Amino acid sequence: MKEPKPWVLPALEWGPLLLFFAVFMLNRGGSVSLWGQDYTPLVFATLVFIPALAAATLIRWRLTGSLSPMQIATLLLVVVFGGLSVWLNDPRFFKIKPTIIYLLFAGLLGFSLITRRNWLGAILSEALPMDAEGWRKLTARMALLFLALALANEVVWRSMTETAWVYFKTFGMPLVIFVFLMANAGLYRAHSIEVPTDDATK
């Protein structure tokens, strides 16, 4: 399978989210009339976001031949909760979607720790080779991170303005995850392992 250009996968990752942000900001402070129904800017942005994410996920699958469980779960929850927001014209369903996603991820990672199964390593070991202890530590930390993000999402959407929540969802959450991954650089180094190359196995 032909390797996609370096900018393609980041564009597929960020494109739908930035489109959601742009549509919301362009319509902020008003409403959008569509099919005889008035929608709030957030619900209308959600209506645009759902097919954009579905298309980006399909393109990613066609280019790479695979999708991670997190990508599949995210798409399904966006379709379900985003669809409910559009159908009922109620943005609350879409606002609680990140909470559900992060609680699901935290629960799966916690279960993998209890059952001593390296699910996170099974997904990421090719890009980040580490020993079992390293994956155990990273799994525990990521489970706590997702719990914290779920709690933060609930606090933000329930106590702040809709615009503040959109900024938090679009930029705040990805920034927190990026900082978390960078902050664990010491763990990656301490538990890294050498992956045999084709030449070494000949």
Sequence and secondary structure as in RCSB ss.txt:
>XXXX:A:sequence
MKEPKPWVLPALEWGPLLLFFAVFMLNRGGSVSLWGQDYTPLVFATLVFIPALAAATLIRWRLTGSLSPMQIATL
LLVVVFGGLSVWLNDPRFFKIKPTIIYLLFAGLLGFSLITRRNWLGAILSEALPMDAEGWRKLTARMALLFLALA
LANEVVWRSMTETAWVYFKTFGMPLVIFVFLMANAGLYRAHSIEVPTDDATK
>XXXX:A:secstr
     TTHHHHHHHHHHHHHHHHHHHHTTS EEETTEEE HHHHHHHHHHHHHHHHHHHHHHHHS   HHHHHHH
HHIIIIIHHHHHHT THHHHHHHHHHHHHHHHHHHHHHHTT  HHHHHHTTTS B HHHHHHHHHHHHHHHHHHH
HHHHHHHHHS HHHHHHIIIIIHHHHHHHHHHHTHHHHHHTB     TTTT 
